Amino acid sequence: MRARQLEVFTAVMRVGTVTGAAQSLNISQPALSQILLHCEDELGFKLFDREKGRLRPTAEALEIHAEAERLFAGLEGLRRKTQDLRLGRAGVVRVAASVPPAMALLPDILARYRAGYPDVLLRSHVAPITSLIALLRAGDAAFAMAMDDQMTPDIMVERLGVTTFCCLLPNDHQLVDQDTVSFEDLQAETVISYRSPTRPRVELDKAARAQGLDFSAQLEIEVSISAVGFVQAGLGVAVVDALMPWHQFQGVTTRPLQDSPKLPLSLLTLAGKTLSRAEEGMRDEIRKLCAERLIP
């Protein structure tokens, strides 16, 4: 399947009609139909059955769809990069981050960087750690800021510092009267926290066991920001990273977790990647701000 045929096939699979697919690709309906028919001839099997103006995928089309989407995504990434070069945007810096550093650090990092590199095009992604790794491998991000330092060999890890954990409480909760919340205090509470076996949960489990206590979450979350609504609704006490700017949210009070374990923040890059001057400048700003804000 050639690149243009791949583009037409994925468009038709997404839209389901020749008219809609042609509009999305900005080509005529006859041209799209001709490309599709020629593709089927070359493949030696039908991709679609025509039914009342719609195209119903055949079993063969469904079989190859996932792989076609993956290849098309790679093609789209290549097109974006070549377009950047054609438009003179050789200075493009792509930064990805998980939610806590994206909210707590990235705005100031980008503001400082913009002052020194006003003409560089910036692209940011906010995603969970598994998606951050995929962005690095696909070339859609030069850097990723993640709250972990244990990666596969193809990902380079530079530890930027550490943060701790805190507890989010409803404003009227009895623990608000305390300066800190301990693991022992949490034994009688409905706890909202990270699912196993994420890095934050591993560290919390280890710290609780060191005190002879159990750390269990009755409501598990994937990302810390999702805990806010649950705490506001009175569903429990959240144990989350202390990096997030929790003061921005109404209806919750923050207290430090007593004897909190440390949680690393790392700068991730693809092993073997050569950085452009614009990317080196971004790395310098990330390092400088994190040195100011984080625990070494």
C-alpha positions in Angstrom: 0.0 0.0 0.0 1.5 3.3 -1.1 1.5 6.5 1.0 -1.4 8.1 -0.9 -3.4 4.9 -0.8 -2.7 4.6 3.0 -4.0 8.1 3.5 -7.2 7.4 1.5 -7.8 4.1 3.3 -7.4 5.6 6.8 -9.6 8.5 5.9 -12.4 6.3 4.6 -12.1 4.0 7.7 -12.5 7.0 9.9 -15.3 8.8 8.1 -17.2 5.9 6.4 -18.2 7.7 3.2 -16.5 8.7 0.0 -17.9 12.2 0.3 -16.6 12.8 3.8 -13.2 11.2 3.2 -12.8 13.3 0.0 -13.6 16.5 1.9 -11.2 15.7 4.7 -8.4 15.1 2.1 -9.5 18.1 -0.1 -9.7 15.9 -3.2 -12.6 15.1 -5.5 -14.8 12.1 -4.9 -13.9 10.5 -8.3 -10.2 10.9 -7.5 -10.6 9.2 -4.1 -12.7 6.4 -5.6 -10.1 5.8 -8.3 -7.3 5.6 -5.7 -9.3 3.2 -3.6 -10.1 0.9 -6.5 -6.5 0.9 -7.7 -5.4 0.0 -4.2 -7.8 -2.9 -4.1 -6.5 -4.1 -7.5 -2.9 -4.0 -6.3 -3.7 -5.8 -3.0 -5.8 -8.4 -4.7 -8.8 -8.2 -2.3 -11.6 -5.8 -1.6 -11.4 -3.3 1.3 -14.9 -2.1 1.3 -18.4 -3.2 0.3 -20.6 -0.4 -1.1 -23.9 -0.1 0.6 -26.3 2.9 0.0 -23.7 5.5 -0.3 -21.6 4.2 2.6 -18.6 2.0 2.6 -18.6 -1.0 4.9 -15.1 -2.4 5.7 -14.4 -6.0 4.8 -12.9 -8.4 7.2 -9.5 -7.8 5.4 -9.8 -4.1 5.9 -10.5 -4.5 9.6 -7.5 -6.8 9.9 -5.1 -4.2 8.5 -6.7 -1.1 10.0 -4.7 -0.9 13.2 -1.4 -1.3 11.4 -2.4 1.2 8.8 -3.3 3.8 11.5 0.1 3.3 13.1 1.9 3.8 9.8 -0.2 6.8 8.9 0.6 8.5 12.3 4.3 8.1 11.4 3.7 9.6 8.0 1.9 12.5 9.5 4.8 13.1 11.9 7.2 13.1 9.0 5.0 15.6 7.2 4.9 18.0 10.1 8.7 17.9 10.4 9.2 18.5 6.7 6.7 21.3 6.8 8.5 23.0 9.6 11.7 22.9 7.6 10.0 24.2 4.4 8.5 27.1 6.4 11.9 27.9 7.9 11.1 26.6 11.3 14.4 24.8 11.8 14.1 26.0 15.4 11.3 23.9 16.7 11.5 22.6 20.3 9.0 20.0 21.4 8.6 19.4 25.2 6.4 16.8 26.9 5.6 16.5 30.6 3.4 14.7 33.0 0.7 16.8 34.6 2.5 17.9 37.8 5.6 19.4 36.2 3.5 20.7 33.3 1.4 22.7 35.7 4.1 23.6 38.3 7.2 24.2 36.2 6.7 24.2 32.5 4.9 27.6 32.2 7.9 29.4 33.9 10.4 27.4 31.9 8.8 28.3 28.6 8.4 32.0 29.6 12.1 32.2 30.4 13.0 30.3 27.2 10.8 32.6 25.1 12.7 35.6 26.4 16.0 34.3 25.0 14.6 32.5 21.9 11.6 34.6 20.7 11.6 33.1 17.2 11.6 29.4 18.1 8.4 27.5 17.6 7.4 25.7 20.8 5.2 22.6 21.0 4.1 21.1 24.3 2.5 17.8 25.2 0.9 16.8 28.5 0.5 13.1 29.0 1.0 10.1 31.3 4.5 8.6 31.4 3.7 5.7 29.0 2.7 8.3 26.4 5.7 10.4 27.1 8.0 7.5 26.2 6.1 7.0 23.0 6.4 10.7 22.1 10.2 10.5 22.6 10.5 7.4 20.5 8.4 8.8 17.7 10.4 12.1 17.6 7.4 14.1 18.6 9.2 15.4 21.7 12.9 16.2 22.3 12.4 16.1 26.1 10.0 14.7 28.6 9.7 15.7 32.3 8.5 12.7 34.2 8.2 11.7 37.9 10.3 8.6 37.6 13.9 7.7 37.0 13.7 4.0 36.0 13.6 3.7 32.3 14.5 1.2 29.5 18.0 1.5 28.0 16.8 3.5 25.0 15.8 6.4 27.2 18.4 8.6 28.8 17.5 9.8 32.4 18.8 13.0 34.0 17.6 13.4 37.6 16.5 17.0 38.1 15.6 16.8 41.8 12.9 15.3 44.0 9.6 16.3 45.5 7.6 14.9 48.4 4.0 13.8 49.0 1.1 15.7 50.6 -2.5 15.1 51.6 -5.5 16.8 50.1 -8.3 17.2 52.5 -11.8 18.6 52.3 -11.8 22.0 54.0 -14.0 20.8 56.8 -12.0 17.6 57.5 -10.8 17.1 61.1 -7.2 16.6 59.9 -7.1 20.2 58.7 -6.3 21.2 62.3 -3.0 19.3 62.2 0.2 20.6 60.8 1.0 17.3 59.1 -0.8 14.0 58.3 0.9 10.7 59.2 0.6 7.3 57.8 -1.0 6.3 61.0 -3.6 9.0 60.6 -4.5 7.6 57.2 -5.3 4.2 58.6 -8.8 5.4 59.6 -9.4 7.3 56.4 -10.8 6.5 53.0 -7.6 7.0 50.9 -7.4 8.3 47.3 -4.1 7.6 45.7 -2.1 6.1 42.9 -2.7 2.7 41.5 -0.2 -0.1 41.8 2.5 -0.6 40.6 3.2 3.1 39.6 6.4 4.7 41.0 4.5 7.0 43.4 2.6 4.1 44.9 5.7 1.9 45.2 7.4 4.7 47.2 4.3 5.2 49.5 4.0 1.5 50.1 7.7 1.2 51.0 7.5 4.2 53.4 4.4 2.8 55.2 5.9 -0.6 55.6 9.0 1.0 57.2 6.7 2.1 60.0 5.0 -1.3 60.3 1.8 0.1 58.6 -0.1 -0.7 55.5 -0.8 1.8 52.8 -3.9 1.0 50.8 -6.1 3.2 48.5 -9.8 2.6 48.3 -10.0 4.9 45.3 -7.1 4.6 42.8 -6.1 7.3 40.4 -3.8 7.4 37.3 -2.8 11.1 37.6 -2.7 13.2 40.7 -4.9 16.1 39.4 -7.9 13.7 39.1 -7.9 13.5 42.9 -9.1 17.1 43.3 -12.7 16.5 42.3 -12.9 13.4 44.4 -11.7 15.2 47.5 -14.1 18.2 46.8 -16.9 15.6 46.6 -16.0 14.3 50.1 -15.0 10.9 48.9 -11.8 10.7 51.0 -8.3 12.0 51.7 -5.9 12.1 48.8 -2.2 11.3 49.0 -0.5 12.9 46.0 2.7 14.5 44.9 3.5 17.9 46.5 4.7 19.4 43.2 1.3 20.3 41.8 0.1 23.8 42.6 -2.7 22.6 44.8 -3.4 26.1 46.1 -5.1 26.9 42.8 -8.0 24.6 43.6 -10.9 25.7 45.8 -12.6 23.4 48.4 -9.4 21.5 49.4 -6.7 22.0 52.0 -3.2 20.7 51.7 -1.1 19.2 54.5 2.4 17.7 54.3 2.6 13.9 54.6 4.7 13.2 57.7 7.9 11.1 57.0 7.1 11.4 53.3 9.2 9.5 50.8 10.9 11.3 48.0 9.7 11.2 44.4 12.2 12.0 41.6 11.6 14.3 38.7 13.6 13.4 35.7 14.4 14.9 32.3 14.1 12.1 29.7 15.6 12.1 26.2 16.0 9.5 23.5 19.4 7.8 23.8 21.8 8.9 21.0 19.7 11.9 20.0 21.8 15.0 19.0 20.2 18.2 20.3 19.9 21.3 18.2 21.1 24.6 19.6 17.5 25.6 20.3 16.9 22.3 22.2 20.1 22.8 24.2 18.8 26.1 25.3 15.6 24.5 26.5 17.5 21.9 28.4 19.5 24.6 30.1 16.3 26.5 31.2 14.8 23.2 32.5 17.9 22.5 34.6 18.1 26.0 36.0 14.5 26.3 37.1 14.4 22.8 38.6 17.6 23.6 40.5 15.7 26.6 42.0 12.4 24.9 42.8 13.2 21.3 43.6 14.9 19.5 46.5 18.3 18.3 45.2 
